[in-house]
Each structure stands twice: as structure tokens, then as C-alpha cells.
Amino acid sequence: MRFIIREQDSERLLAAGLFSYLHNGQYTGVTEEWRLTDVLNRYRILRIDIDARESKSEESTLFHMVLNRENQPERLKIRFFSPASQGWADLLMGDNIITLTQEIGHQRWEDEVRYDVNSGFLFSSAAWLGYWIGHQGSKRASRIIHLSQKDKFELVERPLALQKQEGKPVLIGGRSIPTELFTVTLSDKIQNIWIDKFGLTLKAAIGNGFTAVETRYIRRM
């Protein structure tokens, strides 16, 4: 796994895993490796490496998310690589504002959007989607700020609907793990996410025949 900032001696591993992305059951050449650590019982760090170098896009995106003691995001660093370009982005979650600074190629942008207790924040990661769902607490978000990427990263407000039901166990490495199944409707895109009792993603059906399947999963929580 590749890192923006490597793990330090003060960090304790809580969980880690590796997703393979499939399309109609066939491997796409994309993986998502992730590690969740605790830092002195003060905050957590979620590191994600989405590696598509074996796919047609040949892209890679690294994420370094800092979570507070309530498991809410405080800062997200991103590094992006492709054969055509490379860049970085840095997001700060304030009390009422998300500030996005980014540079791709030789161009630099800064943007801000309103962000409050009724807001949720998502980006394209199976690991983060399940973690966000599993750690919302009793107050559900009524609006989502979604970090999308086309020519550059953009913060887009989208409507959200979330439904919960009992899920079927997911088999990983010979272990059958009970799950809860959440159906997430973000704008007109429907995704099904299976998470365990620790709020960690085990499987995601992300639409149009694409699935993310956990092929390696360890937990020390």
C-alpha cells in the first residue's frame, strides 16, 4: 500500500482491508486498499489507496483522512496520478465551511461550500462510504457534499436517501461475517453497502454491474 503520510509509532492499527472492483463478476484491474488507525485515543486516520494502474485509466488516487473522536472528518489530503496528469487536493472541514484547495498540472483552485451538522461528506471510496454510514450516530445527514472528479475535484451538493435492513453474511477468507445492508440513493444513483457491526464496509454494489468485494480483511477493534 502507498501512503501520503506513513504511519507513525504513535498509531495503533484498528482494521485494514483490500477491495477488488468487479464488473459483472470480472476483475476490472482496480483495487482499493485501506488502513484505519488510532492515534493515542485522540483521533483516527483512514488511509486509502485506490490503484487503477492495471485498468484502462491507469490512474491512482491516495487519500489521508483525519477523523475526530466522534469519527467525523476534519481534514482530507488527496494525491492523484495518471499518465496524463498529476495533482493534489486538501480539504479542511470547519464548523460551517469546507475549504478545498487543489492543484492539477500547473493550475490551482480554491473553493468553499457550506457545511454544518446536517451535512454529510462523501467521496468515491467503498471503505469510506460504509464507515460514514456506520458512524453517523443518531442524527442522520439531510444533505450530502460529494467530492467528485472530472477535469478537477468539485464539491457538489446532492440529495440523499438511506434505507437499512438486515443483510446476509459476507464470506471473507473463510469467515462468515454478519452484516447490515444499507441502500444509498445519492441523486439518482443507487448503491447497496454491506457493513459489519464495527461500521466497516465488507461489500458494495455501486451500480451498472460494478461491485467492490473485500478480499482481505483484518480487525483489531
JONORNOR-V270922 format. One record per pair of residues at least 6 apart in sequence whose C-alpha atoms are under 6 Angstrom apart, sorted by sequence separation. I is the first residue (numbers start at 1). J is the second residue. D is the distance in Angstrom with one decimal. If there is no record, write none. Layout:
i:I j:J d:D
i:I j:J d:D
This chain:
i:22 j:28 d:5.4
i:38 j:44 d:4.5
i:52 j:58 d:5.2
i:53 j:59 d:5.4
i:67 j:73 d:4.5
i:80 j:86 d:5.4
i:92 j:98 d:5.6
i:102 j:108 d:5.7
i:148 j:154 d:5.3
i:170 j:176 d:5.6
i:184 j:190 d:5.7
i:195 j:201 d:4.4
i:205 j:211 d:4.4
i:21 j:28 d:5.9
i:37 j:44 d:5.6
i:52 j:59 d:5.0
i:66 j:73 d:5.9
i:67 j:74 d:5.6
i:80 j:87 d:5.2
i:92 j:99 d:5.2
i:102 j:109 d:5.4
i:147 j:154 d:5.6
i:169 j:176 d:5.7
i:170 j:177 d:5.3
i:184 j:191 d:5.1
i:194 j:201 d:6.0
i:195 j:202 d:5.5
i:204 j:211 d:5.5
i:37 j:45 d:5.3
i:52 j:60 d:5.6
i:66 j:74 d:5.7
i:80 j:88 d:5.9
i:91 j:99 d:5.5
i:101 j:109 d:5.9
i:147 j:155 d:4.8
i:169 j:177 d:5.1
i:183 j:191 d:5.8
i:194 j:202 d:5.7
i:204 j:212 d:5.0
i:21 j:30 d:5.5
i:36 j:45 d:5.8
i:51 j:60 d:4.7
i:66 j:75 d:5.3
i:79 j:88 d:4.5
i:91 j:100 d:4.6
i:101 j:110 d:4.5
i:146 j:155 d:5.6
i:169 j:178 d:4.3
i:183 j:192 d:4.5
i:194 j:203 d:5.2
i:203 j:212 d:5.7
i:21 j:31 d:5.9
i:36 j:46 d:4.6
i:50 j:60 d:5.7
i:65 j:75 d:5.8
i:78 j:88 d:5.4
i:90 j:100 d:5.8
i:100 j:110 d:5.6
i:146 j:156 d:5.1
i:169 j:179 d:5.6
i:182 j:192 d:5.7
i:203 j:213 d:4.9
i:20 j:31 d:4.7
i:35 j:46 d:5.8
i:50 j:61 d:5.2
i:65 j:76 d:4.4
i:78 j:89 d:5.0
i:90 j:101 d:5.3
i:100 j:111 d:5.1
i:145 j:156 d:5.5
i:182 j:193 d:5.2
i:193 j:204 d:4.5
i:19 j:31 d:5.5
i:35 j:47 d:5.3
i:64 j:76 d:5.6
i:77 j:89 d:6.0
i:89 j:101 d:5.6
i:99 j:111 d:5.9
i:145 j:157 d:4.6
i:167 j:179 d:5.0
i:181 j:193 d:5.7
i:192 j:204 d:5.7
i:202 j:214 d:5.5
i:19 j:32 d:4.9
i:34 j:47 d:5.5
i:49 j:62 d:4.6
i:64 j:77 d:5.1
i:77 j:90 d:4.6
i:89 j:102 d:4.0
i:99 j:112 d:4.6
i:144 j:157 d:5.6
i:167 j:180 d:4.5
i:181 j:194 d:4.6
i:192 j:205 d:5.0
i:18 j:32 d:5.7
i:34 j:48 d:4.4
i:48 j:62 d:5.7
i:63 j:77 d:5.7
i:76 j:90 d:5.8
i:88 j:102 d:5.6
i:98 j:112 d:5.6
i:144 j:158 d:5.3
i:166 j:180 d:4.8
i:167 j:181 d:4.5
i:180 j:194 d:5.7
i:191 j:205 d:5.6
i:18 j:33 d:4.3
i:33 j:48 d:5.7
i:48 j:63 d:5.0
i:63 j:78 d:4.7
i:76 j:91 d:5.0
i:88 j:103 d:5.5
i:98 j:113 d:5.4
i:166 j:181 d:5.7
i:179 j:194 d:5.8
i:180 j:195 d:5.5
i:191 j:206 d:4.6
i:17 j:33 d:5.9
i:33 j:49 d:5.1
i:47 j:63 d:5.6
i:62 j:78 d:5.5
i:75 j:91 d:5.6
i:87 j:103 d:5.4
i:97 j:113 d:5.6
i:143 j:159 d:5.6
i:165 j:181 d:5.3
i:179 j:195 d:5.3
i:17 j:34 d:5.5
i:32 j:49 d:5.6
i:47 j:64 d:4.8
i:62 j:79 d:5.1
i:75 j:92 d:4.7
i:87 j:104 d:4.0
i:97 j:114 d:4.6
i:98 j:115 d:6.0
i:164 j:181 d:5.8
i:179 j:196 d:4.6
i:16 j:34 d:5.5
i:32 j:50 d:4.3
i:61 j:79 d:5.7
i:86 j:104 d:5.8
i:96 j:114 d:5.7
i:97 j:115 d:4.8
i:164 j:182 d:4.6
i:16 j:35 d:4.3
i:31 j:50 d:5.8
i:46 j:65 d:5.1
i:61 j:80 d:4.5
i:74 j:93 d:5.0
i:86 j:105 d:5.9
i:96 j:115 d:4.7
i:163 j:182 d:5.5
i:15 j:35 d:6.0
i:31 j:51 d:5.3
i:45 j:65 d:5.6
i:60 j:80 d:5.9
i:85 j:105 d:5.9
i:96 j:116 d:5.0
i:163 j:183 d:5.1
i:15 j:36 d:5.2
i:30 j:51 d:5.6
i:45 j:66 d:4.7
i:60 j:81 d:5.1
i:120 j:141 d:5.5
i:162 j:183 d:5.8
i:14 j:36 d:5.5
i:30 j:52 d:4.4
i:44 j:66 d:6.0
i:59 j:81 d:5.6
i:119 j:141 d:5.1
i:162 j:184 d:4.8
i:14 j:37 d:5.2
i:44 j:67 d:5.0
i:59 j:82 d:4.4
i:118 j:141 d:4.8
i:121 j:144 d:5.7
i:123 j:146 d:5.7
i:161 j:184 d:5.9
i:13 j:37 d:4.4
i:43 j:67 d:5.7
i:58 j:82 d:6.0
i:118 j:142 d:5.6
i:119 j:143 d:5.0
i:120 j:144 d:4.7
i:121 j:145 d:4.9
i:122 j:146 d:4.9
i:123 j:147 d:4.9
i:161 j:185 d:5.0
i:12 j:37 d:5.3
i:29 j:54 d:4.7
i:43 j:68 d:4.8
i:119 j:144 d:5.6
i:121 j:146 d:5.9
i:160 j:185 d:5.7
i:11 j:37 d:5.9
i:12 j:38 d:5.1
i:29 j:55 d:4.6
i:43 j:69 d:5.2
i:160 j:186 d:4.9
i:11 j:38 d:5.4
i:159 j:186 d:6.0
i:11 j:39 d:4.6
i:159 j:187 d:5.4
i:10 j:39 d:5.9
i:158 j:187 d:5.8
i:134 j:199 d:4.0
i:131 j:199 d:5.2
i:131 j:200 d:5.3
i:130 j:200 d:5.6
i:130 j:201 d:4.6
i:127 j:201 d:5.5
i:24 j:209 d:5.0
i:23 j:209 d:5.3
i:23 j:210 d:4.5
i:22 j:210 d:5.6
i:22 j:211 d:5.2
i:21 j:211 d:5.7
i:21 j:212 d:4.5
i:20 j:212 d:5.6
i:19 j:212 d:5.7
i:20 j:213 d:5.4
i:19 j:213 d:5.1
i:19 j:214 d:4.3
i:18 j:214 d:5.6
i:19 j:215 d:5.7
i:18 j:215 d:5.7
i:18 j:216 d:5.1
i:17 j:216 d:5.0
i:17 j:217 d:4.3
i:16 j:217 d:5.8
i:16 j:218 d:5.4
i:15 j:218 d:5.5
i:15 j:219 d:4.2
i:14 j:219 d:5.9
i:15 j:220 d:5.9
i:14 j:220 d:4.9
i:14 j:221 d:5.3
